[in-house]
Amino acid sequence: MAATVRDTVNNLLDKLNLSSSDEGVPPTEPSEQELKNLRDVYAKAEQDQVFAFYDGLDTAGKSELYGQLSTIDPNHINEISHKALHPPGTPGKDEEKELKPLPESATASILDSKSADIESWYSSGLNLIAEGKVAVVLMAGGQGTRLGSSAPKGCFNIGLPSGKSLFQIQAERIWKVQQLAEKKHGKKDVVVPWYVMTSGPTRKPTEQYFQEHNFFGLQKENVIVFEQGVLPCISNDGKILLESKSKVAVAPDGNGGLYQALIMSNARSDMRKRGIQHIHAYCVDNCLVKVADPVFLGFADSKNVDIATKVVRKRNATESVGLIVLKNGKPDVVEYSEIDQATAEAKDPKRPDVLQFRAANIVNHYYSFRFLESIEEWSARLPHHVARKKIPYVDTEKGDRIKPDKPNGIKLEQFVFDVFPLLELDQFAQMEVKREDEFSPLKNAKGTGEDDPDTSRKDILSQGKRWIQHAGGIVVSGGGADDTGIEVSPLISYGGEGLEFLKSRTIKAPAVIEKQD
């Protein structure tokens, strides 16, 4: 079905000379019958205001608007916007949602697990990588707007001594884990394909950035950039908004759009051809992410689950994070605002020194490929969430472009974790990892003091210092308040291994360890 829709859209865009392969070819208008058919569809859905300016457009404008409207199903938009704006009623007193932590059978913790178990998972994960069964999906649709940059967030330089961007750090971790798998299993040319999901505004600059930097040492054919979908922006009274007289206002469909994007982009088909069985998916803004983490892959494989998720321990009862829980018997994510104070502050009966609900969601997930093969069976059941926004639009009665000063409409989005409750508990697992080793998100502008470039830089340098000290090296401060850490290149060490050559050596911070010498 997805292939049929995709082919139909592509054929239509080709006919109107709107496809990328026809750049430079003059656009053409649809025939009278084609236009009438499309107008009828929108009129029946009571969304025909989108044609308000069509007759006054030039050929290019008519072609652009017709092509865009042809890719939208207004009845589907009506349906999902109505459901989002009118969700099912909240449970009554006799139907209160039951929240529990995931049972021990579905969880593990790097903080508490036996070293033999961790080593076993690591070895198993490296073996899966060596066999070519592992792929990585990066969710990289965001721009660095909050960071003062219009470039894709992955291009951002967090201020490391090396000047490396988030994209480069993550690419080098993939390169290194490939090398580790080759060395351990005596294989050559081990490949972990990297599927990079962008949004419309970030796709081209992301592709250019990788090309300009020669894909950071990875093979071009193994870095697959694809684009998430978009959905029309909707007014508060349910009408599709126009951004201009010839263009519908649209917004990315959220990171939950990943599932449809894997199908529509042929990324899933490419995985199938490569024999991929295990997928690691994560967000670009985490500078500490262990890309294609062998321990995580081995753990998930040992559980034979369809989805696994990494979590970090919640700092305190008031930290504003979503939590992985068992909700009415199904794995789920609940936001901090959904949990009352007593629940948030409850202590673990078995371990009174920690919170009972402490598994903070960091959007770092494992998927079995067999599960991604079933997307068509469940994707229509995923809910859409409402984000009320100030959306610039064209008044379809007066023709004026309006820039509102308060929210005038909604953007619809899905979240990747919306799929969790569709699973039975035995199909889901959770691994707790150390926050200081694996989670440092970049969300805010420099100087904010929390989840900003300074904290990202500090967390990487602090990690490098710990690794060197563990290997027997000596780190001395350069004197400044920020001159206490060391940047260890992923090309040298993926997770602290291979630093024995630094034993007994004194290193003055800040510094970069980029090669053995």
Backbone torsions as a table, in degrees:
resi	resn	phi	psi	omega
1	MET	NA	-46.3	-179.2
2	ALA	-62.3	-40.3	-180.0
3	ALA	-64.6	-37.9	179.0
4	THR	-64.0	-45.1	178.2
5	VAL	-61.3	-44.8	-178.3
6	ARG	-62.0	-45.4	-179.7
7	ASP	-62.6	-40.3	179.4
8	THR	-62.0	-45.2	179.4
9	VAL	-63.0	-46.3	-178.7
10	ASN	-63.3	-39.7	177.8
11	ASN	-63.0	-39.6	179.4
12	LEU	-65.0	-45.5	179.7
13	LEU	-64.2	-37.0	176.0
14	ASP	-62.2	-43.2	-177.8
15	LYS	-62.5	-36.1	-179.6
16	LEU	-89.7	4.8	-178.1
17	ASN	58.7	42.3	179.7
18	LEU	-111.5	-1.6	-179.0
19	SER	-80.3	159.3	-176.2
20	SER	-63.9	-25.6	-178.9
21	SER	-73.1	-12.6	-177.2
22	ASP	-111.0	29.0	179.7
23	GLU	-59.7	134.4	-179.9
24	GLY	94.5	-14.8	178.8
25	VAL	-85.1	130.9	-177.9
26	PRO	-59.2	137.6	177.6
27	PRO	-71.5	157.3	179.0
28	THR	-127.0	156.5	178.9
29	GLU	-83.8	152.9	173.9
30	PRO	-69.7	162.2	176.6
31	SER	-72.0	165.7	179.3
32	GLU	-59.2	-39.6	-178.5
33	GLN	-69.1	-41.0	178.4
34	GLU	-62.2	-42.5	180.0
35	LEU	-65.4	-43.2	-179.9
36	LYS	-61.6	-43.3	-179.2
37	ASN	-60.4	-42.6	-178.5
38	LEU	-71.1	-40.1	177.2
39	ARG	-59.0	-40.8	-178.9
40	ASP	-62.2	-40.8	179.5
41	VAL	-60.3	-46.4	-178.8
42	TYR	-70.8	-34.9	179.4
43	ALA	-65.4	-41.5	179.7
44	LYS	-65.5	-29.7	179.0
45	ALA	-87.2	1.3	-178.0
46	GLU	58.5	40.3	177.8
47	GLN	-127.2	23.0	-175.1
48	ASP	-75.5	1.5	174.3
49	GLN	-62.7	-18.0	-179.8
50	VAL	-68.2	-15.5	177.3
51	PHE	-95.6	10.8	-173.0
52	ALA	-54.0	-34.2	-174.7
53	PHE	-113.9	7.5	-172.0
54	TYR	-57.6	-47.7	-174.3
55	ASP	-62.7	-24.3	-178.8
56	GLY	-93.0	1.2	-178.9
57	LEU	-82.7	155.9	172.6
58	ASP	-79.2	178.2	-176.0
59	THR	-58.2	-43.1	-179.4
60	ALA	-62.7	-42.4	179.7
61	GLY	-65.5	-43.4	178.2
62	LYS	-62.1	-42.6	-179.1
63	SER	-64.3	-42.8	-179.8
64	GLU	-63.6	-48.8	-177.1
65	LEU	-66.5	-44.6	180.0
66	TYR	-61.8	-44.0	-179.8
67	GLY	-61.4	-41.6	-179.6
68	GLN	-69.0	-45.2	-178.8
69	LEU	-64.8	-27.2	-180.0
70	SER	-70.6	-19.3	-179.9
71	THR	-92.5	-1.3	-177.8
72	ILE	-111.0	135.2	173.9
73	ASP	-100.4	102.5	-175.1
74	PRO	-63.3	-29.9	178.3
75	ASN	-67.6	-39.1	177.3
76	HIS	-65.8	-41.5	178.5
77	ILE	-62.6	-42.3	176.3
78	ASN	-58.3	-43.2	-176.4
79	GLU	-66.0	-49.6	-175.2
80	ILE	-72.9	-32.2	178.4
81	SER	-70.6	-37.1	177.6
82	HIS	-64.1	-44.1	179.9
83	LYS	-64.2	-38.7	-178.7
84	ALA	-69.3	-38.7	-178.5
85	LEU	-80.1	-21.7	-179.5
86	HIS	-129.3	66.3	-178.4
87	PRO	-65.6	161.8	177.9
88	PRO	-55.5	148.1	-177.1
89	GLY	-59.0	152.7	178.3
90	THR	-70.2	151.8	-178.1
91	PRO	-59.6	143.5	175.8
92	GLY	-77.6	-178.6	-176.1
93	LYS	-61.0	-31.7	-179.0
94	ASP	-86.3	-2.2	-177.7
95	GLU	-123.8	28.8	-177.3
96	GLU	-56.0	139.9	179.2
97	LYS	-67.3	138.0	-179.6
98	GLU	-98.5	119.6	179.5
99	LEU	-109.7	132.6	175.2
100	LYS	-141.0	153.1	169.1
101	PRO	-67.3	156.2	175.2
102	LEU	-61.0	144.1	179.5
103	PRO	-67.5	158.6	-178.5
104	GLU	-58.9	-29.3	-179.1
105	SER	-64.0	-21.2	-177.7
106	ALA	-106.2	7.1	-173.2
107	THR	-131.1	161.6	169.9
108	ALA	-150.9	161.0	179.8
109	SER	-138.1	126.9	174.9
110	ILE	-62.1	-27.4	-179.1
111	LEU	-70.1	-29.0	-172.5
112	ASP	-120.2	-12.5	-174.1
113	SER	-70.2	154.9	175.9
114	LYS	-68.1	142.5	-179.7
115	SER	-60.1	-31.5	179.2
116	ALA	-64.8	-37.4	178.5
117	ASP	-67.6	-44.0	-179.4
118	ILE	-63.1	-42.5	179.0
119	GLU	-64.3	-37.3	178.5
120	SER	-65.8	-44.2	177.6
121	TRP	-62.7	-42.2	-179.6
122	TYR	-60.4	-47.1	-179.5
123	SER	-63.5	-41.7	179.0
124	SER	-64.9	-42.4	179.5
125	GLY	-63.9	-42.2	177.8
126	LEU	-63.1	-35.4	178.1
127	ASN	-64.8	-42.6	177.4
128	LEU	-61.0	-39.8	178.2
129	ILE	-65.6	-44.8	-179.7
130	ALA	-61.8	-30.8	-179.8
131	GLU	-82.7	-0.1	178.0
132	GLY	74.6	27.1	-176.1
133	LYS	-101.7	3.4	-173.3
134	VAL	-115.9	135.9	173.0
135	ALA	-128.8	161.2	178.4
136	VAL	-122.8	135.5	175.1
137	VAL	-116.6	123.1	179.4
138	LEU	-107.2	125.4	175.2
139	MET	-91.8	105.8	-170.1
140	ALA	-133.0	43.1	-176.9
141	GLY	-83.6	-13.8	-173.2
142	GLY	-81.1	148.2	171.6
143	GLN	-95.5	162.4	-178.7
144	GLY	-87.5	38.8	-174.7
145	THR	-56.7	-48.2	179.9
146	ARG	-65.6	-20.2	-178.2
147	LEU	-91.9	1.7	-179.3
148	GLY	83.2	23.9	-178.9
149	SER	-134.2	143.3	176.5
150	SER	-94.5	-4.3	-179.9
151	ALA	-76.1	162.3	174.2
152	PRO	-55.4	143.9	-176.2
153	LYS	-59.1	-32.8	-179.7
154	GLY	-63.3	-20.2	179.0
155	CYS	-81.6	-7.1	-171.0
156	PHE	-70.7	135.2	175.8
157	ASN	-93.2	114.6	-175.1
158	ILE	-84.5	3.8	175.5
159	GLY	96.2	19.8	177.0
160	LEU	-67.4	154.7	176.8
161	PRO	-54.7	-32.3	-179.7
162	SER	-78.6	-18.6	-176.3
163	GLY	76.6	13.4	-177.2
164	LYS	-70.4	144.8	176.0
165	SER	-86.8	170.5	175.6
166	LEU	-60.1	-42.6	178.6
167	PHE	-58.2	-45.1	-177.1
168	GLN	-65.8	-44.0	178.7
169	ILE	-56.5	-45.6	-176.6
170	GLN	-72.1	-37.4	176.8
171	ALA	-62.7	-40.9	-179.5
172	GLU	-68.6	-30.1	175.6
173	ARG	-68.5	-37.3	175.3
174	ILE	-63.4	-46.2	178.9
175	TRP	-56.3	-45.3	-176.6
176	LYS	-66.9	-41.8	-178.2
177	VAL	-68.3	-29.7	172.8
178	GLN	-62.9	-43.0	179.6
179	GLN	-65.1	-41.0	179.0
180	LEU	-62.0	-40.4	179.0
181	ALA	-68.1	-39.8	178.5
182	GLU	-61.6	-46.1	-176.9
183	LYS	-66.1	-43.5	-176.7
184	LYS	-68.1	-36.4	-173.6
185	HIS	-109.8	8.0	174.8
186	GLY	62.1	33.7	-179.5
187	LYS	-110.3	158.3	177.1
188	LYS	-112.7	153.2	173.8
189	ASP	56.9	43.7	173.4
190	VAL	-69.0	135.6	-176.5
191	VAL	-126.3	131.0	168.3
192	VAL	-114.6	98.0	-178.8
193	PRO	-63.7	143.5	-174.9
194	TRP	-116.4	112.5	-179.8
195	TYR	-100.9	113.1	-172.4
196	VAL	-105.4	107.9	-179.6
197	MET	-88.5	120.1	178.6
198	THR	-109.9	177.3	169.5
199	SER	-105.6	175.7	178.5
200	GLY	-53.4	-51.5	-177.8
201	PRO	-67.7	-23.4	-174.9
202	THR	-101.0	-9.1	-174.3
203	ARG	-62.9	-55.4	-175.9
204	LYS	-61.6	-48.8	178.5
205	PRO	-63.6	-30.2	176.2
206	THR	-66.4	-46.6	178.8
207	GLU	-61.1	-43.3	179.6
208	GLN	-63.8	-39.8	-178.4
209	TYR	-63.1	-44.4	178.5
210	PHE	-65.2	-41.6	179.6
211	GLN	-63.3	-43.9	-179.2
212	GLU	-62.8	-28.5	-178.5
213	HIS	-106.5	20.3	175.6
214	ASN	51.9	37.3	175.8
215	PHE	57.1	23.2	174.9
216	PHE	52.9	38.9	175.7
217	GLY	90.4	-8.2	176.3
218	LEU	-86.3	158.7	178.0
219	GLN	-75.1	135.3	-176.6
220	LYS	-52.6	-42.2	-175.5
221	GLU	-70.9	-10.2	-179.4
222	ASN	-104.1	7.3	173.0
223	VAL	-116.6	104.1	-172.3
224	ILE	-108.2	110.6	179.7
225	VAL	-93.5	128.9	177.7
226	PHE	-138.3	172.3	-169.0
227	GLU	-122.0	135.0	175.3
228	GLN	-74.5	164.5	-177.6
229	GLY	-80.8	176.4	175.7
230	VAL	-129.8	160.9	174.4
231	LEU	-131.3	147.9	177.8
232	PRO	-61.9	147.0	171.2
233	CYS	-80.2	142.3	-172.4
234	ILE	-118.9	138.3	176.2
235	SER	-72.3	167.9	-179.4
236	ASN	-63.1	-20.0	177.0
237	ASP	-102.9	20.3	170.2
238	GLY	85.7	13.6	-178.3
239	LYS	-98.0	141.1	175.0
240	ILE	-66.8	129.7	-176.7
241	LEU	-92.0	147.8	173.7
242	LEU	-99.4	132.6	174.7
243	GLU	-78.5	-38.2	174.4
244	SER	-142.4	179.9	-178.1
245	LYS	-68.0	-17.0	-178.1
246	SER	-121.0	16.5	-176.1
247	LYS	-150.3	132.1	175.4
248	VAL	-76.1	139.1	174.3
249	ALA	-72.9	125.7	-179.1
250	VAL	-131.1	163.9	176.9
251	ALA	-144.9	150.8	177.1
252	PRO	-54.8	148.3	-173.3
253	ASP	-87.5	18.7	177.1
254	GLY	86.4	165.6	-178.5
255	ASN	-67.5	-16.9	173.8
256	GLY	-70.5	-11.3	173.3
257	GLY	-69.8	-6.6	178.7
258	LEU	-52.4	-42.9	-172.0
259	TYR	-64.4	-46.8	177.5
260	GLN	-68.4	-35.9	-178.8
261	ALA	-64.9	-34.6	177.4
262	LEU	-61.0	-35.1	179.5
263	ILE	-77.2	-53.9	-172.5
264	MET	-65.0	-27.3	-178.1
265	SER	-88.8	-7.4	-174.5
266	ASN	72.8	11.1	176.6
267	ALA	-62.1	-41.4	179.3
268	ARG	-64.4	-39.8	177.9
269	SER	-61.5	-39.6	178.5
270	ASP	-64.3	-40.4	176.8
271	MET	-60.3	-42.3	-178.7
272	ARG	-61.8	-43.4	179.6
273	LYS	-63.2	-33.5	-178.6
274	ARG	-81.8	-9.3	-178.5
275	GLY	78.6	27.1	-179.5
276	ILE	-69.4	138.0	177.5
277	GLN	-124.3	-17.1	-174.9
278	HIS	-136.1	132.9	-175.6
279	ILE	-127.3	131.5	172.1
280	HIS	-105.2	126.7	-178.7
281	ALA	-124.3	138.5	-176.8
282	TYR	-156.3	173.0	179.6
283	CYS	-100.3	147.6	-172.4
284	VAL	-67.1	-23.3	-169.1
285	ASP	-81.6	-0.1	-179.6
286	ASN	-94.2	103.6	-174.9
287	CYS	-70.1	-18.3	-178.2
288	LEU	-97.7	2.7	-174.4
289	VAL	-57.3	133.0	173.6
290	LYS	-88.1	96.2	-174.9
291	VAL	-71.2	130.3	-177.2
292	ALA	55.1	45.6	-177.4
293	ASP	-58.6	115.2	-179.1
294	PRO	-59.6	-36.6	-178.8
295	VAL	-63.6	-45.8	-179.2
296	PHE	-65.0	-43.7	179.4
297	LEU	-63.0	-43.9	179.7
298	GLY	-65.6	-39.3	177.2
299	PHE	-61.3	-49.9	-178.3
300	ALA	-62.4	-40.8	179.6
301	ASP	-65.4	-37.9	179.9
302	SER	-65.1	-28.6	178.7
303	LYS	-85.9	-14.6	-178.3
304	ASN	55.3	45.4	-177.9
305	VAL	-100.1	165.6	176.2
306	ASP	-89.5	-31.6	176.1
307	ILE	-137.7	138.3	169.6
308	ALA	-131.6	156.0	-178.9
309	THR	-138.1	143.4	172.6
310	LYS	-89.7	143.9	175.2
311	VAL	-134.6	160.0	169.6
312	VAL	-118.1	160.0	-177.6
313	ARG	-74.0	128.5	178.4
314	LYS	-58.6	133.8	-174.9
315	ARG	-63.5	-45.0	-178.7
316	ASN	-159.8	175.7	-174.2
317	ALA	-64.4	-23.0	-175.2
318	THR	-101.2	0.1	179.9
319	GLU	-62.3	133.0	-175.6
320	SER	-84.7	79.8	179.0
321	VAL	-134.8	151.1	171.4
322	GLY	-74.8	151.2	-177.0
323	LEU	-121.3	140.9	172.0
324	ILE	-82.1	124.4	-177.1
325	VAL	-141.7	174.9	168.0
326	LEU	-102.0	113.0	-176.6
327	LYS	-113.8	115.6	-176.3
328	ASN	51.0	40.0	175.0
329	GLY	84.8	0.5	-178.9
330	LYS	-122.6	145.9	175.7
331	PRO	-63.5	141.7	-175.4
332	ASP	-161.4	172.5	172.3
333	VAL	-118.2	129.0	174.2
334	VAL	-115.9	137.6	179.3
335	GLU	-77.8	156.4	-178.1
336	TYR	-58.8	-30.1	-178.9
337	SER	-72.5	-15.2	-179.4
338	GLU	-88.7	-6.2	-174.4
339	ILE	-109.4	130.0	179.7
340	ASP	-74.6	166.4	-174.1
341	GLN	-60.3	-42.1	-177.9
342	ALA	-61.9	-41.9	179.2
343	THR	-66.9	-42.8	-179.3
344	ALA	-61.7	-35.4	-175.5
345	GLU	-92.0	-7.1	-177.0
346	ALA	-59.8	139.5	179.3
347	LYS	-96.4	152.0	178.1
348	ASP	-67.2	121.6	-178.5
349	PRO	-57.2	-31.5	-178.7
350	LYS	-86.1	-21.9	-177.9
351	ARG	-140.2	82.2	-173.2
352	PRO	-64.3	-5.7	178.7
353	ASP	-86.2	-6.1	-179.8
354	VAL	-129.3	160.3	178.5
355	LEU	-69.7	149.4	176.2
356	GLN	-70.3	-43.0	177.9
357	PHE	-105.2	94.9	-171.4
358	ARG	-129.8	-0.2	-174.1
359	ALA	-83.6	90.7	-177.0
360	ALA	-78.0	128.1	-179.8
361	ASN	-72.4	129.2	179.0
362	ILE	-120.6	15.4	179.0
363	VAL	50.7	60.6	-178.9
364	ASN	-140.2	100.6	-164.8
365	HIS	-127.4	156.4	171.7
366	TYR	-113.3	140.3	173.2
367	TYR	-130.0	139.8	167.0
368	SER	-78.6	146.4	179.3
369	PHE	-66.8	-31.6	178.9
370	ARG	-59.9	-32.2	178.2
371	PHE	-71.7	-42.0	178.6
372	LEU	-66.0	-22.5	175.3
373	GLU	-69.5	-14.9	-177.0
374	SER	-103.1	13.1	-175.7
375	ILE	-51.5	-43.4	-177.4
376	GLU	-60.2	-25.0	-176.8
377	GLU	-76.0	-25.0	-173.4
378	TRP	-129.4	-9.7	-172.9
379	SER	-61.1	-33.0	-178.9
380	ALA	-69.0	-15.2	-179.3
381	ARG	-87.7	-8.7	-179.0
382	LEU	-74.4	134.5	-178.2
383	PRO	-76.0	160.8	170.6
384	HIS	-107.8	142.5	-178.7
385	HIS	-109.1	149.5	-176.4
386	VAL	-97.7	128.8	170.5
387	ALA	-118.2	112.3	-178.6
388	ARG	-81.5	123.9	-170.8
389	LYS	-135.3	162.9	168.7
390	LYS	-88.6	109.4	-172.1
391	ILE	-115.1	112.1	175.5
392	PRO	-59.3	140.0	-176.5
393	TYR	-154.7	168.6	175.5
394	VAL	-103.3	126.6	176.5
395	ASP	-66.6	116.1	-174.3
396	THR	-73.4	-10.3	176.7
397	GLU	-93.9	-40.7	-176.2
398	LYS	-102.1	-20.4	-179.2
399	GLY	84.1	3.7	-178.9
400	ASP	-83.3	144.3	173.9
401	ARG	-87.4	127.0	-174.8
402	ILE	-111.3	132.4	173.2
403	LYS	-113.3	96.8	-171.9
404	PRO	-68.6	152.5	177.8
405	ASP	-102.9	3.2	173.6
406	LYS	-147.9	160.9	-177.3
407	PRO	-54.0	125.8	-178.4
408	ASN	-120.3	1.8	-177.2
409	GLY	-168.6	-171.3	-176.8
410	ILE	-130.9	149.6	167.9
411	LYS	-112.2	137.1	-178.2
412	LEU	-100.9	135.5	179.5
413	GLU	-146.0	159.0	175.6
414	GLN	-119.6	157.3	179.4
415	PHE	-114.9	145.9	-178.0
416	VAL	-59.7	-33.2	-175.6
417	PHE	-79.5	-3.1	176.8
418	ASP	-60.7	-18.0	-178.7
419	VAL	-81.7	-17.6	-173.9
420	PHE	-54.6	-47.1	-176.4
421	PRO	-66.4	-10.1	178.0
422	LEU	-78.3	-10.2	-176.9
423	LEU	-95.8	149.6	167.7
424	GLU	-77.5	156.0	-175.0
425	LEU	-58.2	-35.3	-177.6
426	ASP	-73.8	-2.0	176.3
427	GLN	-101.5	6.0	-171.1
428	PHE	-133.9	142.7	177.5
429	ALA	-144.6	160.6	-176.3
430	GLN	-134.9	135.3	176.2
431	MET	-121.7	122.6	176.0
432	GLU	-86.3	131.6	179.8
433	VAL	-123.9	167.1	-179.5
434	LYS	-76.9	125.6	-179.9
435	ARG	-57.5	-44.1	-175.7
436	GLU	-67.0	-17.2	178.9
437	ASP	-100.2	-21.6	-168.9
438	GLU	-136.1	-1.8	-176.2
439	PHE	-144.3	112.3	174.9
440	SER	-149.5	86.8	-174.3
441	PRO	-77.0	149.0	176.9
442	LEU	-106.5	103.6	-175.2
443	LYS	-119.2	-31.9	-167.2
444	ASN	-119.6	165.1	-179.2
445	ALA	-69.7	155.5	179.0
446	LYS	-55.3	137.1	178.8
447	GLY	95.0	-6.7	179.9
448	THR	-67.8	-36.0	178.9
449	GLY	94.3	-6.5	178.9
450	GLU	-144.5	127.9	178.0
451	ASP	51.1	45.7	-179.4
452	ASP	-123.2	178.6	-178.4
453	PRO	-56.1	-34.9	-179.2
454	ASP	-67.0	-41.8	179.5
455	THR	-70.7	-35.5	176.7
456	SER	-62.2	-47.8	179.5
457	ARG	-60.4	-47.5	-178.3
458	LYS	-60.6	-41.5	-176.7
459	ASP	-67.3	-37.3	177.3
460	ILE	-69.1	-43.5	-179.7
461	LEU	-66.9	-37.2	177.8
462	SER	-66.1	-39.7	177.8
463	GLN	-62.3	-44.9	178.9
464	GLY	-60.5	-39.6	178.1
465	LYS	-62.3	-44.7	179.4
466	ARG	-60.4	-43.4	-179.4
467	TRP	-60.8	-45.0	-177.5
468	ILE	-66.1	-42.7	178.6
469	GLN	-64.2	-37.9	177.7
470	HIS	-64.9	-30.6	179.4
471	ALA	-82.6	-2.4	177.7
472	GLY	98.5	7.6	177.2
473	GLY	-83.3	165.3	-178.7
474	ILE	-119.4	125.5	-179.7
475	VAL	-111.2	125.9	177.3
476	VAL	-117.0	146.4	-176.3
477	SER	-74.7	145.3	177.0
478	GLY	-79.2	-4.6	176.5
479	GLY	112.9	-34.3	-179.9
480	GLY	-79.8	160.8	-178.7
481	ALA	-62.2	-30.2	-178.3
482	ASP	-99.6	4.8	-174.6
483	ASP	-100.5	54.9	-177.1
484	THR	-120.3	-7.8	-174.0
485	GLY	-114.3	171.3	-178.9
486	ILE	-130.1	135.4	174.4
487	GLU	-91.2	117.9	176.3
488	VAL	-102.4	117.3	-177.6
489	SER	-62.2	139.5	173.8
490	PRO	-59.9	-22.3	178.4
491	LEU	-68.0	-20.4	178.7
492	ILE	-96.6	-41.7	-177.0
493	SER	-147.8	130.7	178.4
494	TYR	-80.7	-45.7	-175.5
495	GLY	-140.9	28.2	-179.9
496	GLY	104.7	-7.4	179.9
497	GLU	-79.4	162.0	172.0
498	GLY	73.8	19.9	-177.6
499	LEU	-107.1	17.7	-178.2
500	GLU	-60.8	-25.9	-179.0
501	PHE	-65.8	-12.8	179.4
502	LEU	-93.2	0.1	-178.0
503	LYS	-57.9	130.0	178.8
504	SER	70.5	0.3	177.8
505	ARG	-84.5	145.5	177.4
506	THR	-101.6	127.6	-177.7
507	ILE	-122.9	129.4	-179.7
508	LYS	-91.5	124.5	-179.9
509	ALA	-84.7	151.9	-6.0
510	PRO	-80.0	151.3	179.6
511	ALA	-154.3	166.3	176.9
512	VAL	-120.7	126.6	172.7
513	ILE	-98.8	101.7	-173.8
514	GLU	-108.2	-20.3	-179.6
515	LYS	-156.9	163.4	178.6
516	GLN	-83.6	120.9	175.1
517	ASP	-156.0	NA	NA
